Amino acid sequence: MTLAPAVTWIKVEKPTFDLVGVVLGSFRLTGVLLLVALVLGLALGTGLVLSRRRRALPPLDDVSLHLDTRG
């Protein structure tokens, strides 16, 4: 005579979709990406402005149009 294996039943809650959590998570991700883009944009813009100021041609005189220089 063979014995049937014992079966244990466990009650599991029905899964639910957390729409509020998804929306708040996407807002948080958007905020982080916005801050990263802002910081990188400010750093790049500041770097470009400073590098162009260093390379600026000295004025030849007060009324010169700098037609003889290449830039």
VOBA-1610 file (N, C-alpha, C; in pm, whole numbers, padded with zeros to 5 digits, always signed):
BEGIN
Met+00083-00116+00000Met+00000+00000+00000Met+00089+00125+00000Thr+00063+00223-00094Thr+00142+00346-00101Thr+00062+00461-00040Leu+00134+00544+00028Leu+00071+00661+00090Leu+00081+00782-00004Ala-00025+00860-00013Ala-00024+00981-00095Ala+00057+01089-00023Pro+00134+01170-00098Pro+00212+01276-00032Pro+00118+01378+00032Ala+00167+01434+00141Ala+00088+01534+00212Ala+00094+01667+00138Val-00017+01737+00129Val-00026+01866+00061Val-00058+01971+00165Thr+00023+02078+00167Thr+00001+02188+00260Thr-00044+02309+00179Trp-00156+02365+00216Trp-00211+02481+00147Trp-00176+02606+00225Ile-00131+02709+00151Ile-00097+02838+00213Ile-00182+02943+00144Lys-00247+03027+00223Lys-00328+03134+00166Lys-00238+03253+00133Val-00245+03300+00008Val-00163+03411-00040Val-00258+03524-00079Glu-00221+03646-00038Glu-00303+03762-00073Glu-00300+03786-00224Lys-00411+03833-00277Lys-00418+03864-00419Lys-00331+03987-00447Pro-00243+03983-00549Pro-00157+04098-00578Pro-00239+04218-00624Thr-00193+04335-00582Thr-00260+04459-00622Thr-00158+04550-00689Phe-00207+04636-00776Phe-00121+04731-00846Phe-00124+04863-00770Asp-00005+04912-00732Asp+00007+05035-00654Asp+00032+05152-00750Leu-00076+05210-00801Leu-00065+05319-00897Leu-00003+05443-00834Val-00038+05472-00711Val+00018+05589-00642Val+00169+05573-00626Gly+00212+05455-00592Gly+00356+05430-00578Gly+00431+05446-00709Val+00369+05401-00817Val+00432+05414-00949Val+00442+05560-00989Val+00335+05637-00967Val+00336+05779-01003Val+00437+05856-00919Leu+00438+05832-00788Leu+00535+05900-00703Leu+00678+05861-00737Gly+00700+05736-00770Gly+00834+05692-00811Gly+00879+05759-00940Ser+00786+05775-01034Ser+00823+05841-01160Ser+00851+05989-01138Phe+00774+06054-01047Phe+00803+06194-01015Phe+00940+06207-00949Arg+00973+06115-00862Arg+01103+06120-00795Arg+01216+06101-00897Leu+01199+06006-00988Leu+01300+05983-01091Leu+01314+06106-01181Thr+01202+06167-01217Thr+01205+06287-01300Thr+01276+06401-01229Gly+01252+06416-01100Gly+01320+06521-01023Gly+01470+06500-01017Val+01512+06376-00998Val+01655+06346-00993Val+01719+06375-01129Leu+01654+06332-01236Leu+01708+06357-01370Leu+01712+06507-01401Leu+01611+06580-01354Leu+01610+06726-01374Leu+01726+06792-01302Leu+01752+06752-01179Leu+01865+06809-01105Leu+01999+06775-01169Val+02014+06652-01215Val+02139+06611-01280Val+02160+06692-01407Ala+02053+06709-01488Ala+02065+06788-01611Ala+02097+06933-01581Leu+02036+06987-01476Leu+02063+07126-01439Leu+02208+07145-01396Val+02258+07055-01313Val+02397+07066-01266Val+02495+07050-01382Leu+02470+06951-01469Leu+02560+06932-01583Leu+02553+07050-01680Gly+02435+07105-01702Gly+02421+07220-01790Gly+02492+07343-01736Leu+02477+07367-01605Leu+02546+07480-01545Leu+02698+07463-01551Ala+02744+07342-01525Ala+02889+07317-01529Ala+02943+07334-01671Leu+02872+07279-01769Leu+02917+07291-01907Leu+02912+07437-01954Gly+02804+07507-01923Gly+02792+07647-01963Gly+02898+07733-01899Thr+02923+07713-01770Thr+03026+07790-01701Thr+03164+07761-01761Gly+03189+07634-01790Gly+03317+07598-01851Gly+03336+07661-01988Leu+03230+07662-02068Leu+03242+07724-02201Leu+03262+07875-02191Val+03190+07941-02102Val+03205+08085-02087Val+03347+08119-02040Leu+03395+08046-01942Leu+03531+08073-01891Leu+03638+08045-01994Ser+03621+07937-02072Ser+03723+07906-02173Ser+03724+08010-02284Arg+03607+08062-02320Arg+03603+08164-02425Arg+03654+08299-02376Arg+03637+08325-02248Arg+03693+08449-02194Arg+03845+08445-02194Arg+03900+08329-02167Arg+04047+08318-02165Arg+04105+08334-02304Arg+04032+08289-02407Arg+04081+08295-02544Arg+04046+08426-02613Ala+03980+08516-02545Ala+03936+08641-02608Ala+04056+08720-02659Leu+04039+08778-02777Leu+04146+08858-02836Leu+04152+08993-02765Pro+04272+09039-02737Pro+04283+09171-02676Pro+04243+09277-02778Pro+04179+09382-02732Pro+04138+09487-02827Pro+04261+09556-02886Leu+04257+09581-03016Leu+04368+09649-03081Leu+04365+09798-03047Asp+04251+09856-03055Asp+04228+09993-03008Asp+04077+10010-02987Asp+04036+10127-02951Asp+03896+10147-02916Asp+03801+10137-03034Val+03848+10165-03155Val+03758+10168-03270Val+03786+10055-03370Ser+03872+09962-03337Ser+03907+09855-03430Ser+03792+09756-03444Leu+03773+09706-03565Leu+03672+09603-03592Leu+03732+09463-03597His+03861+09450-03570His+03934+09323-03571His+03920+09251-03706Leu+03930+09326-03814Leu+03915+09266-03946Leu+04041+09191-03988Asp+04154+09219-03927Asp+04277+09156-03967Asp+04312+09035-03882Thr+04227+08993-03794Thr+04255+08877-03708Thr+04164+08761-03749Arg+04211+08644-03722Arg+04131+08523-03751Arg+04082+08467-03618Gly+03954+08433-03609Gly+03903+08385-03482Gly+03782+08302-03489
//
